[in-house]
Amino acid sequence: MKPIKIFFALLLLVLTALWLFADTLMPEPFSYFAFRGVFIQYSGVIAIGVMSVAMLLALRLKWLERYLDGLDKSYRLHKWLGITALVTSVVHWWMAQGSKWMVGWGWLDKPVRGPRSTETLGFIEDLFRSQRGFAESVGEWAFYAAVALMVLALIKRFPYHLFVKTHQLISIAYLVLAYHSVVLIKFDYWLQPVGILLAALLTGGSVAALLALTGRIGNGRKVKGTIGSLSHYDGLRVLESEVVLEKGWQGHAAGQFAFVTSNRKEGAHPYTIASAWNPADPRIVFITKALGDHTGRLREQLTAGMPVTVEGPYGCFDFDDAPPRQIWIGAGIGITPFIARMKELAKTPGDKPIDLFHPTADYDQRAIDKLTADAAAAGVTLHLLVSSKDGRLDCERIFAAIPEWRAASVWFCGPAGFGQSLRKAFMAKGLAARHFHQELFQMR
């Protein structure tokens, strides 16, 4: 989480610092409407700046993953930026529109405007000024649409397939707001550092919006495939799907995930890869649990021989770190990346002692037998805890089982709240934050 926190803070700091280099929040003489004028500019710069970066992150750029510690973290940053854009744009709108209402309500006195300047403007500045009324009008409606779409995106109960379709519409709102910003940002800013940065962000964000609207995001990493076999584990409500890939897949590391499309109306869904890569046998395995409407229907919808599209791989949950020992915690369906890593270790043994803790509320003997066999082949010590008879897993149980835990790194995949509680407990005992790795497998 640290890289995205640093990036988020730096982005706001840089935008603010560059804006303060060009303007001030303490105009002289100071008055409400003088402050309103500069604050509208500042809030507009922040809102369109963070929204532009959010659009760029939606491109799923491979080179950016390593710097942000994986696409899962990148999507978390995307969410933070979206919320920041939402809050800032609401304040921006209120300062612009609410002030007019407060004048009408008699709460504020309408400012007395001086005589209009007779200064001759350049062609571009004159063109921008001539469009101010239209830019304000379309920008206001785009703001209403963007707010509604962003709020929908934050509602977890909103179906994923509808979220994907409605979220794409934000690209249209963004393009309108980009035009609104270009016209209404102070013309003097454009030749200063803040304007140069905004020009770059608006250009990149607009390109990202067009790619999203034309469905071209991730095209260079998509490969066709066919479902080879399906296995269902009734006790776990889990479906194991093997996909035979066509040419084009560049391989993957254990712990990575991919977006899979089996139904164009439903769209692509992210699934962790549960197999090691073998170029001589281009097959890839996904394990999904019936946790929602889509995953609950997969057993009935998927059939052997069905064509699918696989996009990826993504993620940096790759088990690559310095400590001489590793502790893995795969809670429930979070066991998936560890299965893939054990498949790799069975082919190419590592030199680190590894303990795998698998707490689960559900039990299926066939699945446990396969997991036990994978752990044995990989040289991994398996600790199975079925909650109904073994109770809950906590740090004290891990410390008791592994006295040398201080020499280890921890790799966690499972419910986010459980992971955060374990992280706090480990850090309270002295584990360095950089040695606790958690997959944030939430794409919205």
C-alpha positions in Angstrom: 0.0 0.0 0.0 2.9 2.4 0.6 3.7 3.1 -3.1 0.2 4.2 -3.9 -0.1 6.3 -0.7 3.1 8.1 -1.7 1.9 8.5 -5.3 -1.5 9.9 -4.1 0.1 12.3 -1.7 2.7 13.5 -4.2 0.2 14.1 -7.0 -2.0 16.3 -4.7 1.2 18.1 -3.5 2.6 18.7 -6.9 -0.7 20.0 -8.3 -1.2 22.3 -5.3 2.4 23.5 -5.4 2.4 24.3 -9.1 -1.0 26.0 -8.8 0.3 28.2 -5.9 3.3 29.1 -8.1 0.8 30.5 -10.6 -1.9 32.0 -8.2 -2.8 32.5 -4.6 -5.7 31.6 -2.2 -5.2 35.0 -0.5 -6.1 37.6 -3.2 -5.7 41.3 -2.4 -8.0 43.0 -1.6 -9.5 39.9 0.1 -13.2 39.3 -0.2 -15.5 36.4 -0.5 -16.0 36.7 -4.2 -12.2 37.3 -4.8 -11.5 34.1 -2.8 -14.3 32.3 -4.7 -12.7 33.1 -8.0 -9.3 31.7 -7.1 -10.7 28.7 -5.2 -12.8 27.7 -8.2 -9.6 27.7 -10.3 -7.7 25.7 -7.7 -10.5 23.1 -7.1 -10.9 22.8 -10.8 -7.2 22.1 -11.3 -7.2 19.4 -8.6 -10.5 17.8 -9.8 -9.5 17.5 -13.4 -5.9 16.6 -12.6 -6.8 13.6 -10.4 -9.5 12.5 -12.7 -7.0 12.5 -15.6 -4.6 10.3 -13.7 -7.5 8.0 -12.8 -8.3 7.7 -16.5 -4.7 6.8 -17.3 -4.7 4.1 -14.6 -7.7 2.6 -16.2 -5.5 1.7 -19.2 -3.9 -1.2 -17.1 -0.4 -0.1 -18.2 2.0 -3.0 -17.7 5.1 -0.8 -17.1 3.3 1.1 -14.3 2.4 -2.0 -12.3 5.9 -2.6 -10.8 6.0 1.0 -9.5 2.6 0.8 -7.9 3.1 -2.8 -6.6 0.6 -4.4 -8.9 -2.7 -3.8 -10.8 -4.7 -4.5 -7.6 -3.0 -1.6 -5.9 -3.3 0.5 -9.0 -7.1 0.0 -9.0 -7.2 1.0 -5.3 -5.4 4.2 -6.3 -7.8 4.6 -9.1 -10.7 4.4 -6.6 -9.0 7.0 -4.2 -8.5 9.4 -7.1 -12.1 8.9 -8.2 -13.4 9.7 -4.7 -11.1 12.7 -4.5 -12.3 14.0 -7.9 -15.9 13.5 -6.7 -15.5 15.4 -3.5 -13.4 18.2 -5.0 -15.7 18.6 -8.0 -18.8 18.9 -5.6 -17.0 21.7 -3.7 -16.0 23.3 -7.0 -19.6 23.2 -8.2 -20.9 24.6 -4.9 -18.6 27.5 -5.0 -19.6 28.3 -8.6 -23.3 27.6 -8.4 -24.1 27.9 -4.7 -22.7 31.4 -4.5 -25.2 32.5 -7.1 -28.0 31.0 -5.1 -26.8 32.7 -1.9 -26.9 36.0 -3.7 -30.5 35.2 -4.7 -31.4 34.2 -1.1 -30.0 37.5 0.1 -27.1 35.9 2.1 -24.5 37.6 -0.1 -24.3 40.9 -1.9 -23.7 40.6 -5.6 -20.2 42.0 -6.4 -19.9 45.3 -8.3 -18.1 44.6 -11.5 -15.7 47.2 -12.9 -15.7 48.4 -16.4 -14.8 45.8 -19.0 -11.2 45.8 -20.2 -10.6 47.0 -23.7 -7.3 45.1 -23.9 -6.8 43.4 -27.2 -6.7 39.6 -26.7 -4.8 37.0 -28.7 -6.8 34.8 -31.1 -6.7 31.7 -28.9 -7.6 33.6 -25.7 -10.4 35.4 -27.5 -11.7 32.0 -28.8 -11.7 30.5 -25.3 -13.6 33.5 -23.9 -16.2 33.3 -26.6 -17.0 29.7 -25.5 -17.2 30.3 -21.7 -21.0 30.2 -21.5 -21.3 26.9 -23.5 -18.4 25.4 -21.6 -20.0 26.2 -18.2 -23.4 24.8 -19.3 -22.1 21.4 -20.7 -19.6 21.1 -17.8 -22.4 21.4 -15.3 -24.4 18.6 -16.9 -21.3 16.5 -17.3 -20.6 17.0 -13.6 -24.1 15.8 -12.7 -23.6 12.7 -14.9 -20.1 12.0 -13.5 -21.3 12.3 -9.9 -24.1 9.8 -10.5 -21.8 7.3 -12.2 -19.1 7.6 -9.5 -21.7 7.1 -6.8 -23.0 4.0 -8.6 -19.4 2.7 -8.8 -19.1 2.9 -5.0 -22.2 0.9 -4.3 -21.1 -2.7 -3.8 -24.5 -4.2 -4.4 -24.7 -2.7 -7.9 -24.2 -5.7 -10.3 -20.7 -6.0 -11.7 -21.8 -6.3 -15.3 -23.9 -3.1 -15.0 -21.0 -1.4 -13.2 -18.7 -2.2 -16.1 -21.1 -0.7 -18.6 -22.0 2.4 -16.7 -18.5 3.1 -15.5 -17.4 3.2 -19.2 -19.8 6.2 -19.6 -17.5 8.2 -17.3 -15.2 8.5 -20.3 -17.8 10.6 -22.1 -18.3 12.8 -19.0 -14.5 13.2 -18.7 -14.1 14.4 -22.3 -16.8 17.0 -21.7 -15.1 18.1 -18.4 -11.7 18.2 -20.2 -13.2 20.7 -22.7 -14.8 22.6 -19.8 -11.4 22.8 -18.1 -9.5 23.9 -21.2 -11.9 26.8 -21.8 -12.4 28.0 -18.2 -9.0 27.6 -16.6 -7.2 30.9 -16.5 -5.5 31.5 -19.8 -2.3 32.7 -18.0 -1.9 29.2 -16.4 -1.1 27.5 -19.8 2.3 29.0 -20.1 3.3 28.1 -16.5 4.3 24.8 -15.0 0.8 24.0 -13.8 -0.6 24.5 -17.3 2.1 22.4 -18.9 1.4 19.5 -16.5 -2.4 19.9 -17.0 -2.0 19.9 -20.7 -0.1 16.6 -20.5 -2.6 15.0 -18.1 -5.6 16.2 -20.2 -4.0 14.8 -23.4 -3.3 11.5 -21.7 -6.7 11.3 -20.0 -8.5 12.1 -23.3 -6.6 9.3 -25.1 -7.5 6.9 -22.3 -11.1 7.9 -22.5 -11.2 7.3 -26.3 -9.5 3.9 -25.8 -12.1 2.9 -23.2 -15.0 4.0 -25.4 -13.8 2.0 -28.3 -13.1 -1.1 -26.2 -9.4 -1.2 -26.8 -8.0 -1.3 -23.3 -5.9 -4.4 -22.8 -6.2 -5.4 -26.5 -2.4 -6.1 -26.8 -2.7 -8.6 -23.9 -5.7 -10.6 -25.0 -5.5 -14.2 -26.1 -8.3 -16.5 -27.4 -8.8 -19.8 -25.6 -11.2 -22.7 -25.2 -12.5 -24.3 -22.0 -10.8 -27.7 -21.8 -12.3 -29.2 -18.7 -14.4 -28.2 -15.7 -14.4 -29.7 -12.1 -16.8 -28.7 -9.4 -16.2 -29.1 -5.7 -19.7 -29.2 -4.0 -18.5 -28.8 -0.5 -16.6 -25.6 -1.3 -19.0 -24.2 -4.0 -15.9 -23.9 -6.1 -15.5 -24.4 -9.9 -12.1 -25.3 -11.4 -11.8 -24.3 -15.1 -9.0 -25.3 -17.3 -8.5 -23.1 -20.4 -6.5 -24.1 -23.5 -4.8 -21.0 -24.9 -4.1 -20.1 -28.4 -0.8 -18.5 -29.5 0.1 -15.1 -28.0 0.1 -15.8 -24.2 3.5 -14.6 -22.9 3.5 -16.7 -19.8 2.7 -15.8 -16.2 4.2 -16.0 -12.7 2.4 -17.7 -9.8 0.3 -15.2 -7.9 -0.8 -13.2 -11.0 -4.3 -12.9 -12.3 -6.1 -12.4 -15.6 -9.4 -10.9 -16.9 -11.6 -13.6 -18.5 -14.5 -13.0 -20.8 -16.9 -15.9 -21.4 -20.0 -13.8 -22.1 -19.6 -10.5 -23.9 -22.8 -9.1 -22.3 -21.3 -9.9 -18.8 -17.9 -8.5 -19.7 -14.4 -9.4 -18.3 -14.0 -10.6 -14.8 -10.7 -10.9 -12.9 -9.6 -14.3 -11.6 -6.4 -15.4 -9.9 -4.4 -18.0 -12.0 -4.1 -21.3 -10.2 -1.6 -23.0 -12.4 2.1 -22.8 -13.3 3.0 -21.9 -16.8 4.3 -24.5 -19.2 5.0 -23.1 -22.8 4.9 -26.7 -24.1 1.4 -27.2 -22.8 -0.4 -23.8 -23.0 -3.1 -24.4 -20.4 -4.2 -22.1 -17.6 -6.4 -22.9 -14.6 -8.8 -20.7 -12.8 -10.6 -21.5 -9.5 -13.7 -19.5 -8.8 -16.1 -19.6 -5.8 -19.9 -18.9 -6.0 -19.8 -15.7 -4.0 -22.2 -13.6 -6.2 -24.6 -13.6 -9.1 -22.0 -14.0 -11.8 -19.8 -16.7 -10.1 -22.9 -18.5 -8.8 -24.1 -18.9 -12.4 -20.7 -20.1 -13.9 -21.4 -23.8 -13.3 -24.5 -23.6 -15.5 -23.1 -21.3 -18.1 -19.7 -22.8 -18.8 -19.2 -25.9 -20.9 -16.2 -27.7 -22.3 -15.3 -26.4 -25.7 -16.7 -22.9 -25.0 -14.5 -20.1 -26.4 -13.2 -17.5 -24.0 -10.9 -14.5 -24.0 -8.1 -14.2 -21.5 -6.3 -10.8 -20.9 -3.2 -10.5 -18.8 -1.3 -11.5 -16.8 -1.5 -8.8 -14.1 -0.3 -8.4 -10.6 2.9 -8.3 -8.5 1.9 -10.9 -5.8 4.9 -12.9 -7.0 6.5 -14.3 -3.9 9.8 -12.5 -4.7 11.4 -11.0 -1.6 14.6 -11.2 0.5 13.7 -12.9 3.9 15.0 -16.5 4.2 11.5 -17.9 5.2 8.0 -17.3 4.1 4.6 -17.7 5.8 1.6 -18.0 3.4 -2.0 -17.4 4.5 -4.6 -18.4 2.0 -8.0 -17.8 3.5 -10.9 -19.5 1.8 -10.7 -19.0 -2.0 -7.6 -16.9 -1.3 -5.7 -20.2 -1.5 -5.6 -19.9 -5.3 -2.3 -18.0 -5.8 -0.6 -20.4 -3.4 -1.7 -23.4 -5.4 -0.1 -21.8 -8.5 3.1 -21.2 -6.6 3.2 -24.8 -5.2 2.8 -26.0 -8.8 5.9 -23.9 -9.7 7.9 -25.2 -6.8 7.1 -28.8 -7.6 8.9 -28.2 -11.0 11.7 -25.9 -9.7 12.2 -26.3 -5.9 13.1 -23.2 -3.9 15.5 -23.0 -0.9 13.2 -21.2 1.6 11.2 -23.0 4.3 7.5 -22.2 3.7 4.5 -22.7 5.9 1.0 -22.4 4.3 -1.9 -21.7 6.6 -5.3 -22.4 5.0 -8.2 -21.4 7.2 -11.6 -22.3 5.7 -15.2 -22.5 6.7 -16.0 -25.0 4.0 -14.6 -28.5 3.5 -14.3 -30.9 0.6 -12.2 -33.9 1.0 -11.3 -34.2 -2.7 -10.0 -30.6 -2.7 -8.1 -31.0 0.5 -6.4 -34.2 -0.9 -5.3 -32.2 -3.9 -4.0 -29.4 -1.8 -2.1 -31.7 0.5 -0.5 -33.4 -2.5 0.5 -30.1 -4.0 2.1 -29.0 -0.7 4.0 -32.3 -0.4 5.3 -32.0 -3.9 6.4 -28.4 -3.4 8.0 -29.1 0.0 5.6 -26.7 1.8 4.3 -27.4 5.3 0.5 -27.2 5.3 -1.5 -26.0 8.3 -5.2 -26.7 7.6 -7.8 -25.1 9.9 -11.5 -25.8 9.4 -13.2 -23.1 11.5 -16.0 -25.4 12.7 -13.6 -27.7 14.6 -10.3 -25.8 14.7 -11.5 -22.3 15.5 -10.2 -19.0 13.9 -6.7 -18.4 12.8 -4.9 -15.5 14.5 -1.3 -14.4 14.9 -0.8 -16.2 18.2 -1.5 -19.5 16.5 1.0 -18.6 13.8 3.7 -17.6 16.3 3.2 -20.8 18.2 3.5 -22.9 15.1 6.5 -21.0 13.8 8.9 -19.8 16.5 11.2 -18.4 13.8 8.5 -16.2 12.3 10.5 -13.0 12.7 12.9 -14.2 10.0 9.9 -14.6 7.6 7.9 -12.5 5.2 4.1 -12.9 5.2 2.0 -13.4 2.0 -1.7 -13.1 2.5 -4.7 -13.6 0.2 -8.2 -13.6 1.4 -10.9 -11.3 2.9 -9.5 -7.7 3.1 -10.6 -7.1 6.8 -8.9 -10.4 8.0 -5.7 -9.4 6.2 -5.7 -6.0 7.7 -6.1 -7.4 11.2 -3.3 -9.8 10.7 -1.1 -7.1 9.3 -1.6 -4.9 12.3 -0.9 -7.8 14.7 2.3 -8.8 12.9 3.5 -5.2 12.8 2.7 -4.7 16.4 5.1 -7.6 17.2 7.8 -6.0 15.1 7.4 -7.3 11.5 8.4 -4.6 9.0 5.5 -3.4 6.8 7.5 -4.2 3.6 7.5 -7.9 4.6 3.7 -8.2 4.8 2.3 -8.7 1.3 -1.5 -8.6 0.7 -3.4 -9.0 -2.5 -6.1 -6.4 -2.7 -8.3 -8.4 -5.1 -11.0 -5.8 -5.5 -11.5 -4.2 -8.9 -14.1 -1.6 -7.9 
